[in-house]
Structures are given as C-alpha cells and as structure tokens.
Amino acid sequence: MGEYFSDFFTMLNGYVWGPYMLVLLLGVGLVLSIGLGFMQIRKLLYAFKLLFSRRKTQDEGDISPFQALMTSLSATIGTGNIAGVATAIAIGGPGAVFWMWCTAIVGMATKYAEAVLAVKYREVDDKGRHVGGPMYYIKNGLGKKFVWLGVLFAIFGGIAGFGIGNMVQSNSIAHVLSVNVSIPPVVSGVIVAILAGLVLLGGIKRIAHVASAIVPFMAIGYIVCALIAIIVNIHLLPQAFALIFTYAFTPVAATGGFAGAGIMLAIQMGVARGVFSNEAGLGSAPIAHAAAKTNSPVRQGTIAMLGTFIDSIVICTMTALVIILSGYWSSGASGAELSSHSMNLLVPYLGTWVVTLGLVFFAFTTVIGWSYYGERCIEFLFGEKGIIPFRIIWIIALPVGAVAKLDFIWLLADTLNGLMAVPNLIALLLLSPVVFKLTRQYYK
C-alpha cells in the first residue's frame, strides 16, 4: 500500500510541477506584468522608499508593513536559496540562473497582486485579528460559488505546511548540525520544537517580532559572506555572467560529473527552483501581508513585491555566482553540498560555516513563517477552535521530522505545495481587473 501511494504521488508530482504548471505560473505573472505596465520594475525604488518610511497613522491591522514583509520572507528565504539554487545549476547548468531571474521578475507582479487582494478582501476574526489570503479573496472577491476553491487552497496549505514548512525544515537543521557540529538529530529536533513553540504560542505579533529580528540579520550576513567570496574572485565575474547568458540559450555539453543539459531543462530547472524559492503564485505570502497595518492595498502590495526581489534577485544570485565562480558546478555534486564546497573553494574555511548557519537560521524562520500560514488555513476551515490543536501538532511534528526519513513526506508536501497554486492562480486571473483598477487609482 505504501509503495502504491508513493508511486501515485510521484506521478502526480510530475504533473503538478510539469511544464503546464510552470507555463501557468509564468503566464499569470506575465499577464499581470503587462496589465500593470511592468510596475514591478518602474516602482522598485518607490517600494523601498515605502518600506522604510514611517507613517504616523492609525491604519487597521496587527503588524507593521515591514514586519509583514519580514514574516513572508521568513517563510520564503530557506533551503531553496542554498540547496535549491545549487540543484538548479547542477541539473540545468548555469543557464538556469537566467530563467530564475525571469521567473522572479514576473513573480514580483504576481506577489504584488496577491498582497493587494489579500488586504482588499481581508476579514477580522472573533479575536480581532486581521486574517486574509487566497481563501479569503476567493470567498469575498469571487463570491459564494467559488468558495470551494478557497476550501481546496486551505486544505492543501494546511497539510503541505507540515512537510515543506515543518518536518523537512527540522530535518535539514538536524542533518547539517549532525554532520558539521556532531549534535544528535533528536537533540536538534527538541530544541527547534521548544524555540518554535515559544514563538508560535505568541501569535502573529511574536512571529513578526522574531522574524523582523532574524530575517534582516541572516539575509545581510549571508549576502556579505557571499560578496566576500565574489570580490576575492572578481576577475572571474565576467566569465560567470557569460556562462549564465550563453547557456540560457545554448545546450551545455557533458563535462566532468555534469550530465549535460538542453535549453528546455535549463528553463524548467530555473523556473521550478525559482518558484520554489520565492513562492510567487503559490499564495502563501499574502496570508502574512493581510495582517499588515495599512488602509491601502496597493501600498502593501508594492512593499510585498520586494520579497521576491530580495529572495530571488539578490540572495539566490549570490549563491549562484559563488557556485559558478568556483567551477565546482560541473563536478556532479548537488544541493547544500555543492553550495558549501563552492564557498569553501573561494574562501577556505568560511563555506562550511556560512552554509551551516545559513541553513539553520533560514530553516528555523521557515518553520515559524509557515506555522502562521498553516494556522490561518486551519482557522478558515474549522474556525477558532482549530488553532490550539494545530499548534500542538505542529510543535510535536518538529522533533519527529528531525529523526525521520522524509522521502514520502517531502514528495507529498512538494505536490500539495504545487496544488496550492491552482486555486490561487485562477483567483488572480479572475480578480486581475480589481488589481489593475486599484493600482490606476492609487498612482493617479
């Protein structure tokens, strides 16, 4: 029976993350980009200005716009930025990085639209909390006949979180600490569970507070370390960019341990790993942005699109350049091992610790970010009474994930994570006129 389920979800995963889904994700992002006049590029500097501006208003919401962005980034900046980028290059070649950038650019428009709709159609629950996300903008924006789509999203999100945002992350932390620091996995799992419990039981305000403290620190720290490795080898940088642009449109021949890759494989890996990293179109980030203190959906949407820019254009690019500059990308290694060894080659003794600490911090913040997403999905399905049981199960699952073999859990979570995108993308397309109208009114 177990083998049957595994085979079924392997087949389903192939469809979910196959060419049709990638075309749908890029297609919706492109439609939104064109409809918005590529405002994600035109308004990028304005977005940073909004992020750091201090507005003295009594806007409705639970957390500041900056905290909302940090909470969403806490869930997206994770193993995808280190292991995901490495996997994309190891399989698709350096050209995959170019397609990751393209995915990020259109993904910024998608993330913008998600946050605009999340704030526009959010609700206030029985405890006075502002709640929103795809399930709410489907229900309140599209009407009762589409509520089933919102229910589907909440089911997929509530279950997927236990894999991609919980057990997979605690397993990554336990593995890297076991290999590099000799800490037993069960000890790592218990510590992660305790720390996550202390954060989670404080609700969105504590989650946002912790995310706002950790995310900027870990992101800047990782970027600085990567920049050191790049600057030390600055003379090789033009060649690295040449490889990215050349192999984006040219097949890569087999060399060393690299099996070779055609253009379609480079595109598929770049798009798939790009979406996995920044989650644009999956519908998770708008759940955090719905809690922001703002009376302007467009203002929060403009800030929200920075999440994709920071995640994919900045952090993923740092990882990619380190890997390509090292020349180790064609060795046959993949995942975190490729990232770590590449950093070590460029800056000896630094790589192991950068990747170790990066994975630990990135994975932990993903746990607390996804706990909030899962909680909102459960509240949508079962109401307030579902929150406490969810939190207890979430905390218990962390040490279990740290010591378990997660091949099937990862497969199930990855599949459900992709299925979350379907109802969300349908809603984004149907509600795109609302996004366009609100945007025109604001910028007029």
SETORGU-591441 format. One record per residue (C-alpha): residue in three letters; chain; x, y, z. Coordinates in steps of 0.02 Angstrom, whole numbers, plus 50000, padded with zeros to 5 digits. Example, Ala and Ser with C-alpha at 12.3 -4.5 7.8 and 13.67 -1.06 7.14 Angstrom:
SITE rest kette    px    py    pz
SITE  Ala     A 50615 49775 50390
SITE  Ser     A 50684 49947 50357
***
This chain:
SITE rest kette    px    py    pz
SITE  Met     A 50000 50000 50000
SITE  Gly     A 50141 50120 50046
SITE  Glu     A 50227 50088 49880
SITE  Tyr     A 50063 50121 49788
SITE  Phe     A 50043 50291 49872
SITE  Ser     A 50223 50334 49836
SITE  Asp     A 50205 50290 49652
SITE  Phe     A 50040 50386 49640
SITE  Phe     A 50113 50545 49716
SITE  Thr     A 50270 50530 49611
SITE  Met     A 50160 50529 49455
SITE  Leu     A 50051 50670 49522
SITE  Asn     A 50205 50773 49567
SITE  Gly     A 50266 50756 49388
SITE  Tyr     A 50105 50835 49327
SITE  Val     A 50095 50967 49463
SITE  Trp     A 50271 51030 49434
SITE  Gly     A 50274 50986 49249
SITE  Pro     A 50279 51104 49100
SITE  Tyr     A 50093 51151 49111
SITE  Met     A 50107 51216 49289
SITE  Leu     A 50267 51312 49251
SITE  Val     A 50186 51390 49098
SITE  Leu     A 50033 51435 49204
SITE  Leu     A 50139 51516 49339
SITE  Leu     A 50241 51615 49214
SITE  Gly     A 50088 51653 49108
SITE  Val     A 49988 51728 49251
SITE  Gly     A 50139 51829 49304
SITE  Leu     A 50162 51893 49127
SITE  Val     A 49977 51939 49109
SITE  Leu     A 49986 52036 49273
SITE  Ser     A 50151 52118 49222
SITE  Ile     A 50079 52179 49057
SITE  Gly     A 49917 52237 49138
SITE  Leu     A 50017 52333 49269
SITE  Gly     A 50136 52407 49139
SITE  Phe     A 50282 52315 49222
SITE  Met     A 50261 52424 49376
SITE  Gln     A 50370 52300 49473
SITE  Ile     A 50518 52374 49379
SITE  Arg     A 50458 52554 49369
SITE  Lys     A 50410 52565 49553
SITE  Leu     A 50554 52466 49629
SITE  Leu     A 50640 52616 49710
SITE  Tyr     A 50471 52681 49769
SITE  Ala     A 50440 52512 49851
SITE  Phe     A 50600 52528 49954
SITE  Lys     A 50550 52705 50000
SITE  Leu     A 50381 52642 50063
SITE  Leu     A 50464 52500 50160
SITE  Phe     A 50573 52616 50263
SITE  Ser     A 50451 52761 50280
SITE  Arg     A 50370 52789 50450
SITE  Arg     A 50188 52834 50428
SITE  Lys     A 50105 52909 50583
SITE  Thr     A 49931 52843 50550
SITE  Gln     A 49806 52733 50639
SITE  Asp     A 49790 52609 50497
SITE  Glu     A 49697 52447 50531
SITE  Gly     A 49799 52288 50553
SITE  Asp     A 49904 52189 50677
SITE  Ile     A 50085 52211 50623
SITE  Ser     A 50184 52345 50530
SITE  Pro     A 50207 52333 50340
SITE  Phe     A 50393 52298 50371
SITE  Gln     A 50351 52157 50492
SITE  Ala     A 50229 52084 50366
SITE  Leu     A 50366 52080 50234
SITE  Met     A 50490 52002 50356
SITE  Thr     A 50361 51870 50406
SITE  Ser     A 50332 51824 50224
SITE  Leu     A 50520 51823 50192
SITE  Ser     A 50546 51712 50345
SITE  Ala     A 50447 51577 50254
SITE  Thr     A 50525 51601 50081
SITE  Ile     A 50708 51628 50124
SITE  Gly     A 50756 51449 50162
SITE  Thr     A 50837 51294 50093
SITE  Gly     A 50782 51346 49918
SITE  Asn     A 50907 51490 49921
SITE  Ile     A 51053 51373 49960
SITE  Ala     A 51009 51195 49909
SITE  Gly     A 50876 51240 49779
SITE  Val     A 50988 51355 49677
SITE  Ala     A 51128 51227 49683
SITE  Thr     A 51011 51091 49620
SITE  Ala     A 50950 51201 49477
SITE  Ile     A 51129 51233 49418
SITE  Ala     A 51185 51052 49447
SITE  Ile     A 51044 50986 49335
SITE  Gly     A 51005 51130 49216
SITE  Gly     A 51177 51212 49204
SITE  Pro     A 51222 51396 49231
SITE  Gly     A 51087 51449 49107
SITE  Ala     A 50955 51401 49236
SITE  Val     A 51003 51559 49333
SITE  Phe     A 50944 51670 49189
SITE  Trp     A 50773 51587 49189
SITE  Met     A 50767 51602 49379
SITE  Trp     A 50787 51790 49356
SITE  Cys     A 50648 51795 49226
SITE  Thr     A 50535 51698 49344
SITE  Ala     A 50575 51822 49483
SITE  Ile     A 50534 51974 49377
SITE  Val     A 50360 51914 49328
SITE  Gly     A 50342 51839 49502
SITE  Met     A 50358 52012 49577
SITE  Ala     A 50197 52061 49486
SITE  Thr     A 50113 51903 49549
SITE  Lys     A 50167 51937 49729
SITE  Tyr     A 50106 52117 49711
SITE  Ala     A 49934 52062 49653
SITE  Glu     A 49921 51931 49791
SITE  Ala     A 49954 52059 49927
SITE  Val     A 49838 52190 49851
SITE  Leu     A 49695 52065 49851
SITE  Ala     A 49740 51999 50024
SITE  Val     A 49722 52172 50102
SITE  Lys     A 49571 52219 49995
SITE  Tyr     A 49469 52066 50045
SITE  Arg     A 49535 52026 50221
SITE  Glu     A 49422 51997 50370
SITE  Val     A 49430 52021 50559
SITE  Asp     A 49408 51858 50657
SITE  Asp     A 49323 51831 50826
SITE  Lys     A 49484 51878 50918
SITE  Gly     A 49501 52042 50824
SITE  Arg     A 49644 51979 50713
SITE  His     A 49655 52031 50531
SITE  Val     A 49654 51873 50425
SITE  Gly     A 49667 51853 50238
SITE  Gly     A 49749 51764 50094
SITE  Pro     A 49690 51669 49940
SITE  Met     A 49548 51580 50031
SITE  Tyr     A 49477 51748 50086
SITE  Tyr     A 49496 51841 49922
SITE  Ile     A 49419 51693 49834
SITE  Lys     A 49270 51694 49954
SITE  Asn     A 49246 51883 49964
SITE  Gly     A 49305 51930 49790
SITE  Leu     A 49233 51793 49682
SITE  Gly     A 49078 51753 49783
SITE  Lys     A 48994 51600 49859
SITE  Lys     A 49000 51492 49703
SITE  Phe     A 49191 51493 49713
SITE  Val     A 49208 51458 49900
SITE  Trp     A 49253 51277 49862
SITE  Leu     A 49413 51341 49779
SITE  Gly     A 49459 51432 49940
SITE  Val     A 49424 51273 50039
SITE  Leu     A 49539 51174 49923
SITE  Phe     A 49677 51302 49947
SITE  Ala     A 49659 51294 50136
SITE  Ile     A 49663 51102 50136
SITE  Phe     A 49819 51097 50025
SITE  Gly     A 49905 51234 50127
SITE  Gly     A 49859 51161 50296
SITE  Ile     A 49931 50990 50253
SITE  Ala     A 50079 51047 50146
SITE  Gly     A 50143 51156 50286
SITE  Phe     A 50182 51005 50394
SITE  Gly     A 50302 50944 50262
SITE  Ile     A 50381 51091 50173
SITE  Gly     A 50369 51211 50322
SITE  Asn     A 50394 51091 50466
SITE  Met     A 50470 50916 50457
SITE  Val     A 50577 50948 50303
SITE  Gln     A 50649 51104 50386
SITE  Ser     A 50685 51022 50555
SITE  Asn     A 50763 50876 50462
SITE  Ser     A 50877 50996 50367
SITE  Ile     A 50930 51080 50530
SITE  Ala     A 50961 50913 50615
SITE  His     A 51061 50845 50468
SITE  Val     A 51177 50994 50447
SITE  Leu     A 51209 51007 50635
SITE  Ser     A 51241 50821 50648
SITE  Val     A 51367 50822 50505
SITE  Asn     A 51459 50983 50549
SITE  Val     A 51439 51001 50738
SITE  Ser     A 51403 50820 50791
SITE  Ile     A 51239 50866 50879
SITE  Pro     A 51121 50714 50883
SITE  Pro     A 50967 50742 50771
SITE  Val     A 50845 50708 50913
SITE  Val     A 50926 50847 51018
SITE  Ser     A 50914 50969 50872
SITE  Gly     A 50732 50922 50845
SITE  Val     A 50684 50950 51026
SITE  Ile     A 50774 51119 51033
SITE  Val     A 50689 51176 50872
SITE  Ala     A 50520 51121 50941
SITE  Ile     A 50544 51217 51104
SITE  Leu     A 50602 51377 51017
SITE  Ala     A 50465 51367 50886
SITE  Gly     A 50335 51335 51022
SITE  Leu     A 50388 51490 51118
SITE  Val     A 50369 51594 50960
SITE  Leu     A 50212 51512 50892
SITE  Leu     A 50111 51523 51053
SITE  Gly     A 50131 51712 51049
SITE  Gly     A 50033 51727 50886
SITE  Ile     A 50067 51837 50736
SITE  Lys     A 50138 51982 50837
SITE  Arg     A 50275 51874 50914
SITE  Ile     A 50308 51785 50749
SITE  Ala     A 50325 51954 50663
SITE  His     A 50438 52021 50801
SITE  Val     A 50556 51870 50791
SITE  Ala     A 50554 51872 50600
SITE  Ser     A 50596 52058 50598
SITE  Ala     A 50746 52024 50710
SITE  Ile     A 50814 51868 50625
SITE  Val     A 50775 51890 50439
SITE  Pro     A 50872 52053 50407
SITE  Phe     A 51018 51987 50511
SITE  Met     A 51030 51820 50423
SITE  Ala     A 50999 51891 50249
SITE  Ile     A 51130 52028 50265
SITE  Gly     A 51254 51908 50345
SITE  Tyr     A 51235 51782 50205
SITE  Ile     A 51247 51916 50070
SITE  Val     A 51405 51990 50149
SITE  Cys     A 51490 51820 50157
SITE  Ala     A 51443 51782 49977
SITE  Leu     A 51506 51954 49923
SITE  Ile     A 51674 51921 50006
SITE  Ala     A 51690 51761 49905
SITE  Ile     A 51640 51853 49745
SITE  Ile     A 51754 52004 49773
SITE  Val     A 51904 51893 49808
SITE  Asn     A 51874 51816 49636
SITE  Ile     A 51808 51972 49549
SITE  His     A 51918 51940 49397
SITE  Leu     A 51814 51786 49358
SITE  Leu     A 51646 51876 49369
SITE  Pro     A 51630 51924 49183
SITE  Gln     A 51659 51742 49137
SITE  Ala     A 51525 51686 49261
SITE  Phe     A 51395 51803 49185
SITE  Ala     A 51448 51746 49011
SITE  Leu     A 51411 51565 49060
SITE  Ile     A 51239 51614 49128
SITE  Phe     A 51186 51707 48971
SITE  Thr     A 51267 51586 48849
SITE  Tyr     A 51192 51428 48923
SITE  Ala     A 51020 51508 48943
SITE  Phe     A 51002 51488 48754
SITE  Thr     A 51131 51354 48714
SITE  Pro     A 51139 51171 48769
SITE  Val     A 51276 51128 48893
SITE  Ala     A 51387 50981 48845
SITE  Ala     A 51425 50845 48972
SITE  Thr     A 51584 50884 49067
SITE  Gly     A 51662 50809 49224
SITE  Gly     A 51519 50747 49332
SITE  Phe     A 51391 50858 49243
SITE  Ala     A 51274 50756 49133
SITE  Gly     A 51240 50896 49008
SITE  Ala     A 51079 50997 48988
SITE  Gly     A 50972 51061 48846
SITE  Ile     A 50887 51230 48841
SITE  Met     A 50718 51160 48899
SITE  Leu     A 50799 51079 49051
SITE  Ala     A 50883 51245 49096
SITE  Ile     A 50715 51334 49082
SITE  Gln     A 50623 51201 49182
SITE  Met     A 50750 51198 49323
SITE  Gly     A 50765 51387 49329
SITE  Val     A 50577 51414 49336
SITE  Ala     A 50541 51269 49456
SITE  Arg     A 50678 51312 49581
SITE  Gly     A 50640 51498 49564
SITE  Val     A 50457 51470 49610
SITE  Phe     A 50507 51351 49749
SITE  Ser     A 50621 51485 49821
SITE  Asn     A 50510 51640 49812
SITE  Glu     A 50337 51555 49814
SITE  Ala     A 50264 51686 49697
SITE  Gly     A 50096 51619 49638
SITE  Leu     A 50081 51485 49772
SITE  Gly     A 49975 51600 49882
SITE  Ser     A 50070 51585 50047
SITE  Ala     A 50145 51761 50066
SITE  Pro     A 49979 51858 50053
SITE  Ile     A 49923 51771 50214
SITE  Ala     A 50058 51870 50306
SITE  His     A 50029 52033 50212
SITE  Ala     A 49843 52028 50256
SITE  Ala     A 49891 52063 50438
SITE  Ala     A 49985 52224 50395
SITE  Lys     A 49935 52391 50470
SITE  Thr     A 49879 52480 50313
SITE  Asn     A 49723 52553 50234
SITE  Ser     A 49799 52544 50059
SITE  Pro     A 49804 52376 49970
SITE  Val     A 49918 52450 49836
SITE  Arg     A 50043 52517 49962
SITE  Gln     A 50060 52346 50044
SITE  Gly     A 50066 52259 49875
SITE  Thr     A 50208 52372 49821
SITE  Ile     A 50305 52325 49979
SITE  Ala     A 50261 52141 49957
SITE  Met     A 50341 52127 49786
SITE  Leu     A 50509 52166 49868
SITE  Gly     A 50500 51993 49945
SITE  Thr     A 50527 51910 49776
SITE  Phe     A 50662 52037 49730
SITE  Ile     A 50761 52008 49891
SITE  Asp     A 50737 51820 49888
SITE  Ser     A 50773 51779 49706
SITE  Ile     A 50862 51927 49626
SITE  Val     A 50978 51960 49773
SITE  Ile     A 51004 51807 49883
SITE  Cys     A 50983 51670 49752
SITE  Thr     A 51100 51766 49636
SITE  Met     A 51233 51772 49772
SITE  Thr     A 51225 51582 49792
SITE  Ala     A 51226 51555 49603
SITE  Leu     A 51378 51666 49573
SITE  Val     A 51477 51580 49711
SITE  Ile     A 51439 51409 49635
SITE  Ile     A 51482 51462 49457
SITE  Leu     A 51638 51559 49506
SITE  Ser     A 51704 51407 49599
SITE  Gly     A 51697 51300 49441
SITE  Tyr     A 51631 51159 49551
SITE  Trp     A 51457 51164 49471
SITE  Ser     A 51510 51031 49343
SITE  Ser     A 51576 50910 49475
SITE  Gly     A 51416 50809 49491
SITE  Ala     A 51383 50872 49668
SITE  Ser     A 51213 50949 49707
SITE  Gly     A 51111 51032 49844
SITE  Ala     A 51188 51106 50002
SITE  Glu     A 51347 51005 49974
SITE  Leu     A 51378 51098 49810
SITE  Ser     A 51346 51268 49891
SITE  Ser     A 51456 51231 50041
SITE  His     A 51602 51160 49942
SITE  Ser     A 51593 51304 49817
SITE  Met     A 51604 51432 49956
SITE  Asn     A 51750 51338 50034
SITE  Leu     A 51844 51337 49869
SITE  Leu     A 51828 51526 49852
SITE  Val     A 51854 51571 50035
SITE  Pro     A 51933 51424 50129
SITE  Tyr     A 51858 51377 50299
SITE  Leu     A 51714 51501 50276
SITE  Gly     A 51599 51397 50166
SITE  Thr     A 51552 51261 50290
SITE  Trp     A 51502 51386 50425
SITE  Val     A 51411 51504 50307
SITE  Val     A 51305 51363 50237
SITE  Thr     A 51281 51280 50408
SITE  Leu     A 51224 51438 50497
SITE  Gly     A 51128 51495 50343
SITE  Leu     A 51030 51332 50333
SITE  Val     A 50994 51332 50520
SITE  Phe     A 50929 51510 50525
SITE  Phe     A 50841 51500 50357
SITE  Ala     A 50755 51336 50402
SITE  Phe     A 50702 51395 50576
SITE  Thr     A 50621 51554 50510
SITE  Thr     A 50533 51450 50378
SITE  Val     A 50459 51346 50520
SITE  Ile     A 50387 51497 50609
SITE  Gly     A 50329 51581 50448
SITE  Trp     A 50239 51426 50385
SITE  Ser     A 50162 51395 50557
SITE  Tyr     A 50065 51556 50534
SITE  Tyr     A 50011 51509 50358
SITE  Gly     A 49952 51339 50416
SITE  Glu     A 49860 51414 50565
SITE  Arg     A 49762 51533 50454
SITE  Cys     A 49716 51390 50336
SITE  Ile     A 49653 51287 50483
SITE  Glu     A 49555 51435 50553
SITE  Phe     A 49471 51459 50384
SITE  Leu     A 49418 51275 50382
SITE  Phe     A 49373 51245 50564
SITE  Gly     A 49362 51415 50648
SITE  Glu     A 49447 51473 50808
SITE  Lys     A 49431 51301 50890
SITE  Gly     A 49556 51226 50768
SITE  Ile     A 49703 51340 50813
SITE  Ile     A 49763 51264 50979
SITE  Pro     A 49760 51082 50916
SITE  Phe     A 49853 51140 50760
SITE  Arg     A 49989 51225 50862
SITE  Ile     A 50013 51071 50972
SITE  Ile     A 50026 50952 50823
SITE  Trp     A 50143 51074 50734
SITE  Ile     A 50264 51078 50881
SITE  Ile     A 50259 50887 50904
SITE  Ala     A 50296 50860 50718
SITE  Leu     A 50462 50954 50727
SITE  Pro     A 50565 50826 50827
SITE  Val     A 50481 50686 50729
SITE  Gly     A 50540 50765 50567
SITE  Ala     A 50715 50786 50635
SITE  Val     A 50743 50598 50654
SITE  Ala     A 50628 50526 50519
SITE  Lys     A 50663 50476 50339
SITE  Leu     A 50561 50602 50241
SITE  Asp     A 50564 50542 50061
SITE  Phe     A 50375 50518 50053
SITE  Ile     A 50336 50668 50165
SITE  Trp     A 50441 50779 50051
SITE  Leu     A 50354 50709 49896
SITE  Leu     A 50181 50736 49972
SITE  Ala     A 50221 50912 50033
SITE  Asp     A 50300 50963 49868
SITE  Thr     A 50147 50901 49774
SITE  Leu     A 50021 50989 49888
SITE  Asn     A 50128 51146 49886
SITE  Gly     A 50111 51150 49697
SITE  Leu     A 49924 51113 49705
SITE  Met     A 49902 51268 49815
SITE  Ala     A 49947 51371 49662
SITE  Val     A 49799 51312 49557
SITE  Pro     A 49654 51396 49652
SITE  Asn     A 49764 51547 49687
SITE  Leu     A 49811 51574 49504
SITE  Ile     A 49630 51555 49449
SITE  Ala     A 49580 51689 49576
SITE  Leu     A 49722 51805 49521
SITE  Leu     A 49667 51796 49340
SITE  Leu     A 49482 51822 49379
SITE  Leu     A 49517 51964 49501
SITE  Ser     A 49654 52046 49397
SITE  Pro     A 49535 52188 49341
SITE  Val     A 49517 52235 49526
SITE  Val     A 49707 52241 49545
SITE  Phe     A 49726 52347 49388
SITE  Lys     A 49588 52468 49442
SITE  Leu     A 49656 52492 49620
SITE  Thr     A 49832 52519 49550
SITE  Arg     A 49774 52652 49425
SITE  Gln     A 49676 52743 49560
SITE  Tyr     A 49822 52744 49682
SITE  Tyr     A 49956 52801 49560
SITE  Lys     A 49843 52930 49475
***
